[in-house]
Amino acid sequence: MVINVRFIGALRGMSGRSKLCINARKTTPLREIIKKITEELPQIARAVVDPELEDPRPNTLILVNGKEISVLDGLETMLKDGDEVVLVPVIHGG
């Protein structure tokens, strides 16, 4: 199965691409897809995943098929063939 991943904003520039296709088994939790993305594109790993928490949510807004993952099952959202994951960087200021 194929999961389609889109990068928005600064993540597009860091990754050098706007899209990525991830091959996975039948149904896969979002957590595993995030891991595969950062393995394939290590240059965005620090921008996507908070190194202390080992969690992408503080740094990245994640949408699955247009829905924010907090209204789904978070990182345990099960993905199936053809699903789209969109990663949007969260801007921190201070």
matplotlib code that plots the C-alpha trace (Angstrom):
import matplotlib.pyplot as plt

x = [0.0, 1.1, 0.7, 1.0, 2.8, 2.8, 5.2, 4.0, 6.0, 9.5, 9.3, 9.0, 12.2, 14.1, 13.0, 13.7, 10.3, 6.6, 5.5, 6.7, 5.2, 5.7, 5.2, 3.8, 2.0, -1.8, -2.7, -0.1, -0.3, 0.7, 3.5, 5.3, 4.8, 6.3, 9.3, 9.7, 9.5, 12.3, 14.4, 14.0, 14.5, 16.8, 17.3, 13.8, 13.8, 14.8, 12.2, 9.4, 10.1, 10.7, 14.0, 13.2, 9.7, 10.4, 7.0, 6.1, 3.1, 4.8, 6.6, 4.2, 0.5, -0.4, -3.5, -4.7, -7.1, -7.8, -8.4, -6.2, -5.0, -6.3, -9.8, -8.8, -6.6, -3.5, -0.3, -2.2, -4.5, -4.4, -3.6, -4.7, -3.8, -4.2, -4.4, -2.8, -0.7, 0.1, 2.9, 2.7, 5.4, 4.3, 6.1, 7.4, 8.3, 9.4]
y = [0.0, 3.6, 6.5, 10.0, 12.6, 16.3, 18.9, 22.5, 25.7, 25.3, 21.5, 21.7, 23.7, 21.4, 18.2, 19.5, 18.2, 18.8, 15.1, 11.7, 8.3, 5.8, 2.1, 0.2, -2.9, -3.2, -0.8, 1.1, 3.5, 7.1, 6.8, 4.3, 6.4, 9.4, 7.2, 6.1, 9.8, 10.9, 7.8, 8.6, 12.4, 12.8, 16.5, 17.2, 14.9, 17.6, 20.0, 17.4, 15.4, 17.0, 15.3, 15.4, 14.0, 11.9, 13.2, 15.2, 17.0, 20.0, 20.9, 19.8, 20.1, 16.7, 16.1, 12.8, 13.1, 16.7, 16.1, 17.1, 14.0, 15.2, 14.6, 11.1, 8.6, 10.8, 9.0, 5.7, 6.7, 3.7, 4.5, 2.6, 2.6, 6.0, 8.0, 11.4, 12.8, 16.5, 17.9, 21.6, 23.2, 25.0, 28.4, 29.1, 32.6, 34.4]
z = [0.0, -0.6, 1.8, 0.1, 2.2, 1.5, 3.0, 3.5, 4.1, 5.5, 5.5, 1.7, 1.5, 4.0, 2.4, -1.1, -2.3, -1.9, -1.9, -0.8, -1.3, 1.5, 1.0, 4.0, 5.0, 4.9, 7.7, 9.5, 12.4, 11.7, 14.2, 12.0, 8.9, 10.6, 11.5, 7.9, 6.7, 9.0, 8.1, 4.4, 4.9, 7.9, 7.1, 8.4, 11.4, 13.9, 12.5, 12.6, 15.8, 19.2, 20.2, 24.0, 23.7, 20.5, 19.4, 16.3, 17.6, 19.3, 16.1, 13.4, 12.6, 11.1, 8.9, 7.7, 4.7, 5.7, 9.4, 12.2, 14.1, 17.4, 16.2, 15.0, 17.0, 17.2, 16.3, 16.5, 13.6, 11.3, 7.7, 4.6, 1.0, -0.7, 2.5, 2.5, 5.4, 5.3, 7.5, 8.4, 10.5, 13.7, 14.0, 17.4, 18.5, 21.6]

ax = plt.figure().add_subplot(projection="3d")
ax.plot(x, y, z, "-o")
ax.set_aspect("equal")
plt.show()
